[in-house]
Amino acid sequence: MFSQLERLLPDPTHARVYLDHAATTPMLPCARAAVADGMAHWANPSSPHAEGRAAKAALEEARRAVAAAYGWTGETLFTSGASESLAIALQRAAATTRIITAVEHDAVMRWADPQAIVLPVGTDGVLSIETLRARLVAGGRALVTVQWANSETGVRQPIAAIAAAVHEAGGLLLVDAAQMPVGVDAEVAEHADFVALSAHKRGGPPGIGALLVRDLGSLSPTGGQERGYRPGTENLPAAIGYAAALGEAEPLAEQVRLRAVLDDAVVRSGGEVICGGSPRHPAIGAYRMPGVASFVQLIDFDAAGFAVSAGSACASGSMKPSHVLGAIGLSDAARREVVRASFGRTTSEEEVRAFIAAWRGVARAKQRFVA
């Protein structure tokens, strides 16, 4: 039944290297098994009969597991993914003003109030606390939205310092943590009021995520399921698959080491590491090849067997210049020369070094650099 998909995929006998885990990462075996088990025993968790009550119990067990994985003590609402979680918080949080940064994900740009205050970041990609404080004192209760780590550059924001400024002014903090590995930052669980999460970036199934809520009183309900905050039949198989995936640790220290190897090689080959001096996600790096357009690089890398991207998956298909790269000061021409490589659990040093060789090969072919 997968013959159509198989015809579209590259020849499996031709070894390929997947370096686009920030877009999505393969489902873990434990998550696939959990989803299959959930489908085999599925019933509507809202039904009052014995089968429905059993499904409800399994759903609540998955809910507790997701909360525990992130050290969260507030409420956990299952959603279809981080984009929906962001939309719920941005549209229904009890705040009079929306404040976002200029480097937020397209999902935030799409759902933020048209009158939202957009704060600049420095050339390092980081939000200035002084800039934030200056805007917080100007109006009423604000909902401030920031990414834990930028999905294009990997730059991390100082969550604790941002939260302190927001809460001192009586505001609320929404953290887009779609890219955040489990257990990597206790500051989010300690300080955020809302946290948007995605399963498919952590080895879980697509179509499931969560919105962590500190206080349900800060969010307007709509009726229906999920404590009355999201109507629609609960996706039990995906929820238990998500919970299963979060039980598998990620090799963060190894990813930091591998990214350092790639960073060094790109610089030695005449390229540029975007925001290389900033605190970054262990597994995400953005790299500029001066004089060679991103779309040319993507075509050449793909032909050579490497899957990388030119920004977040939600926007890269349009091939428009990245608003994130523009916000950190790159010229229009420069931001059209950047690609992103991102690692997963199975990324090896051999794969990274193969990509380095491909990078140098593309650069030489375009007659811009020497090895």
C-alpha positions in Angstrom: 0.0 0.0 0.0 3.0 2.3 0.2 4.0 1.7 -3.5 3.1 5.2 -4.5 5.3 6.7 -1.8 8.1 4.3 -2.5 8.1 5.3 -6.2 8.6 9.0 -5.1 11.4 8.3 -2.7 15.1 8.1 -3.7 16.5 4.7 -4.6 17.1 3.0 -1.2 20.3 1.3 -2.6 21.8 4.8 -2.9 23.0 5.7 0.6 21.6 9.1 1.8 22.4 11.3 4.8 19.5 12.9 6.5 20.4 16.2 8.1 17.0 17.9 8.4 15.9 16.7 11.9 14.8 20.1 12.9 12.0 19.8 10.3 11.1 16.3 11.5 12.9 13.3 12.8 12.0 9.7 12.2 9.6 8.0 14.6 11.3 5.9 17.3 10.5 2.2 17.3 9.0 2.6 20.8 6.7 5.3 19.5 5.6 3.3 16.5 4.9 0.3 18.7 2.9 2.5 21.1 0.8 4.0 18.2 0.1 0.5 16.8 -1.0 -0.7 20.2 -3.2 2.3 20.7 -4.9 1.7 17.3 -5.5 -1.9 18.2 -7.2 -1.0 21.4 -8.7 2.3 20.5 -12.0 3.7 21.7 -13.3 7.2 22.0 -11.9 8.5 25.4 -15.0 10.6 25.8 -17.4 7.6 25.7 -18.9 6.5 29.0 -18.7 2.7 28.5 -15.9 0.4 29.6 -13.9 0.7 26.4 -14.2 4.5 26.5 -13.1 4.6 30.2 -10.1 2.4 29.4 -9.1 4.7 26.6 -9.6 7.7 28.9 -7.3 6.1 31.5 -4.6 5.5 28.8 -4.9 9.1 27.6 -4.5 10.5 31.1 -1.5 8.2 31.6 0.1 9.7 28.5 -0.7 13.2 29.7 1.0 12.6 33.0 4.0 11.1 31.2 4.4 14.1 28.9 4.2 16.5 31.8 6.7 14.5 33.8 9.1 14.4 30.9 9.3 18.2 30.9 9.1 18.6 34.6 5.8 20.4 34.3 3.5 20.8 37.3 0.6 22.7 35.6 -1.9 21.6 33.0 -1.1 19.7 29.8 -3.5 20.0 26.9 -3.0 17.8 23.8 -3.1 19.5 20.5 -2.3 18.7 16.9 1.2 20.1 17.2 3.2 23.2 18.2 1.5 25.4 15.6 -1.9 24.8 17.0 -0.6 25.2 20.6 0.9 28.6 19.6 -2.4 29.6 18.0 -4.4 28.7 21.1 -2.2 30.7 23.4 -1.7 33.7 21.1 -5.4 34.0 20.4 -6.9 33.1 23.8 -4.5 34.2 26.5 -5.8 36.7 29.0 -3.6 39.6 27.9 -4.3 43.0 26.3 -1.0 43.2 24.3 1.0 40.7 22.3 4.7 41.1 22.1 6.9 38.9 19.8 10.4 39.0 18.5 11.4 39.5 14.9 12.9 36.0 14.7 9.8 34.0 15.7 8.6 31.0 13.7 6.1 31.7 10.9 3.3 30.1 13.0 3.7 32.9 15.5 3.8 35.6 12.8 0.6 34.1 11.4 -1.4 34.0 14.6 -0.1 37.0 16.5 -2.4 40.0 16.7 -1.9 42.3 13.7 -1.2 45.0 16.2 1.5 42.9 18.0 4.6 44.6 19.1 7.6 43.1 17.2 10.9 43.5 19.1 14.3 43.5 17.3 17.1 41.2 18.2 20.9 41.8 18.0 23.2 40.5 15.3 23.7 37.6 17.7 20.0 36.7 17.4 19.3 37.3 21.1 16.6 39.5 22.5 17.8 42.4 24.6 16.2 42.4 28.1 16.5 46.2 28.1 14.5 46.4 24.9 11.9 44.1 26.3 11.6 46.0 29.6 11.1 49.3 27.7 8.1 47.9 25.8 6.6 46.1 28.8 6.1 49.3 30.8 4.2 51.0 28.1 0.8 49.2 28.2 -1.4 46.7 29.9 -0.9 43.0 30.6 1.3 41.5 27.8 1.7 38.1 26.4 5.4 37.8 25.3 6.3 35.0 22.9 9.8 33.7 22.3 11.4 30.6 20.9 13.5 28.5 23.2 15.8 27.9 20.2 15.4 29.4 16.8 14.4 26.8 14.3 16.7 28.3 11.6 19.8 29.4 13.4 19.5 27.4 16.6 20.1 30.6 18.7 18.7 30.2 22.2 17.0 32.9 24.2 17.7 33.7 27.9 14.4 32.3 29.2 14.9 33.0 32.9 15.9 36.6 32.3 13.0 37.2 29.9 10.5 35.6 32.3 11.7 37.8 35.1 11.2 41.0 33.1 7.8 39.8 31.9 6.5 38.7 35.3 7.8 41.9 37.0 5.5 43.8 34.6 2.6 41.5 35.3 2.7 39.8 31.9 2.6 36.2 30.7 5.4 34.3 28.9 4.7 31.8 26.0 7.7 29.7 25.0 7.8 28.0 21.6 9.7 24.9 22.7 9.0 22.8 19.6 12.8 22.3 19.2 13.6 21.8 22.8 14.9 18.3 23.8 13.5 16.7 26.9 15.2 17.7 30.1 17.6 20.2 28.6 16.3 23.4 30.2 14.6 23.4 33.6 14.1 27.2 33.2 11.2 26.7 30.8 9.3 24.5 33.3 10.1 26.9 36.1 9.3 30.2 34.5 7.0 29.9 31.4 3.3 30.4 31.6 2.6 28.6 28.4 4.8 26.1 26.5 4.2 24.9 22.9 5.5 21.4 22.1 5.7 19.1 19.1 6.0 15.3 19.0 7.4 14.7 15.6 10.5 16.7 16.3 11.3 14.4 19.3 10.8 11.1 17.6 7.0 10.9 18.2 4.3 10.7 15.6 3.2 13.7 13.5 -0.2 15.3 14.2 0.2 15.5 18.0 1.7 18.1 20.4 0.9 19.8 23.6 0.3 23.2 25.2 1.5 23.3 28.7 -0.5 25.8 30.8 0.6 27.2 34.2 -2.9 28.4 35.1 -6.0 27.5 33.1 -7.5 30.8 34.3 -5.2 32.7 32.0 -6.7 31.0 28.9 -10.2 31.3 27.6 -12.0 28.0 27.1 -14.0 27.0 24.1 -15.8 23.9 25.4 -15.4 20.3 24.2 -12.5 18.0 25.1 -9.1 18.7 26.7 -10.5 20.3 29.8 -12.8 22.3 27.6 -10.0 24.1 25.8 -9.9 22.1 22.6 -12.9 20.5 20.9 -12.6 17.3 18.9 -12.0 13.6 19.6 -8.7 13.0 21.3 -6.0 11.3 19.3 -5.2 8.6 21.8 -2.8 6.5 19.6 -0.7 9.6 18.8 -0.7 10.7 22.5 0.6 7.5 23.8 3.2 7.4 21.0 4.3 10.9 22.0 4.7 9.8 25.6 6.7 6.8 24.6 9.1 8.8 22.5 9.8 11.2 25.4 11.2 8.3 27.4 14.2 8.0 25.0 17.2 10.3 25.8 18.8 12.4 23.1 22.6 12.4 22.6 23.0 16.1 23.2 26.7 16.1 24.2 27.6 14.1 21.0 25.5 16.5 18.9 27.4 19.5 20.3 30.7 17.8 19.4 29.5 17.0 15.9 28.2 20.5 15.3 31.6 21.9 16.4 33.3 19.7 13.8 31.0 21.0 11.1 31.3 24.6 12.2 35.1 24.4 12.1 35.1 22.8 8.6 32.7 25.3 7.2 34.8 28.2 8.4 38.0 26.6 7.1 36.3 26.1 3.7 35.5 29.8 3.4 32.0 29.7 4.7 30.3 31.4 7.6 28.6 30.0 10.7 25.5 32.1 11.4 25.5 33.3 15.0 28.3 30.9 15.8 29.2 32.8 18.9 25.7 32.7 20.4 24.2 30.0 22.7 22.7 27.5 20.3 20.6 24.4 20.1 23.0 21.4 20.3 21.8 20.0 16.9 21.1 23.0 14.7 23.5 25.0 12.6 23.0 27.6 9.8 25.8 28.0 7.3 26.4 30.5 4.5 28.3 29.7 1.3 29.1 33.2 -0.1 28.3 33.5 -3.8 26.2 30.3 -4.0 22.4 30.6 -3.8 20.6 28.4 -1.2 18.4 26.8 -3.8 21.5 25.8 -5.8 23.1 24.3 -2.7 19.9 22.4 -1.9 19.8 20.9 -5.4 23.4 19.9 -5.4 23.4 18.5 -1.9 20.2 16.5 -2.6 21.7 15.1 -5.8 24.8 14.1 -3.8 22.6 12.3 -1.2 22.2 14.9 1.5 18.9 16.2 2.9 19.3 19.7 4.4 17.1 22.8 4.3 17.0 26.5 3.7 15.2 27.5 6.9 12.2 26.2 8.8 10.2 23.6 6.9 7.0 25.7 7.1 8.6 28.5 5.1 11.5 27.1 3.1 9.2 25.8 0.3 8.5 29.4 -0.8 12.2 30.1 -1.1 11.6 33.7 0.1 14.5 35.3 1.9 14.3 34.4 5.6 12.9 37.0 7.9 15.0 35.5 10.7 18.3 36.1 8.8 17.1 39.6 7.9 16.3 40.4 11.5 19.9 39.6 12.6 21.3 41.9 10.0 22.2 39.8 7.0 21.8 41.5 3.6 19.1 40.2 1.2 21.9 38.6 -0.9 23.6 37.0 2.1 20.4 35.4 3.5 19.8 33.8 0.1 23.1 31.9 0.6 22.3 30.1 3.9 21.3 26.5 4.5 20.5 24.7 7.7 21.9 21.3 8.8 20.3 19.7 11.9 21.2 16.4 13.6 19.2 13.6 15.1 19.7 10.6 17.4 21.4 8.5 14.8 23.6 11.2 13.1 27.2 9.9 13.0 30.6 11.6 12.7 31.0 9.7 9.4 27.8 11.3 8.0 28.9 14.8 9.2 32.3 14.4 7.6 30.7 13.1 4.4 28.6 16.3 4.4 31.7 18.4 4.9 33.3 16.8 1.8 30.1 17.5 -0.1 30.1 21.2 1.1 33.7 21.6 -0.2 32.7 19.9 -3.4 29.8 22.2 -4.1 32.0 25.2 -3.2 34.7 24.1 -5.6 32.2 23.4 -8.4 31.0 26.9 -8.1 34.6 28.2 -8.3 34.3 30.2 -5.1 36.6 28.4 -2.6 39.5 26.0 -2.4 39.6 23.0 -0.2 
